[in-house]
Amino acid sequence: MTENKQLYENSGLHEIFAERGLPPREEFFTAHRDYVKEEPNLAILSEQPWHRLALYMKVKGASNRVIAKHTEKSEPWISQLMRQPWARARMAEIANEEGVDEVQSVLKGALVDSVYKLIELRDDEDVPAAVQRGCCTDLIQQYLGKPKQQVEHSVGDGMDKYSDEELRAIALGKE
């Protein structure tokens, strides 16, 4: 049986970047490891013009959904592109050239996808009701902000009965 060279682990890219310790992952995604947590399933061996556009959009904070819409590709394919070690390295270069704060751009890009994920979880019938409720609360609070909490306090009547000298003695610990 022939090896599928399109699979990332069979492509040669895996070994090249494994030998280097995946510096693009360490440099670009250290602050938000949960965002790109998987190695790519498929290797994209050569960069195409639309890849560069997608990488620029990601660095500028676009979500995978928005990038997929503008490039007329599927969201999973955009996800595969963003997980490629060479693409992560290219995004780090773009961010440095453009003077973009990498952490901020990654978080901004994850924002819309996170909102869609909350909506997806909220609408999934197989998700427990407590999780659905939590998603609803998170969505509302992210849009409207957390509700104001009423704080009640009362001042005891004990201080009025002391003279200034007695209060000074209490403050100095000379009761």
Sequence and secondary structure as in RCSB ss.txt:
>XXXX:A:sequence
MTENKQLYENSGLHEIFAERGLPPREEFFTAHRDYVKEEPNLAILSEQPWHRLALYMKVKGASNRVIAKHTEKSE
PWISQLMRQPWARARMAEIANEEGVDEVQSVLKGALVDSVYKLIELRDDEDVPAAVQRGCCTDLIQQYLGKPKQQ
VEHSVGDGMDKYSDEELRAIALGKE
>XXXX:A:secstr
    TTBGGGSSHHHHHHHTT HHHHHHHGGGTTTS S  SB   S  HHHHHHHHHHHTT  HHHHHHHHT  H
HHHHHHHH HHHHHHHHHHHHHHT  HHHHHHHHHHHHHHHHHHHHHH TTS HHHHHHHHHHHHHHHH      
      TTGGGS HHHHHHHHTT  
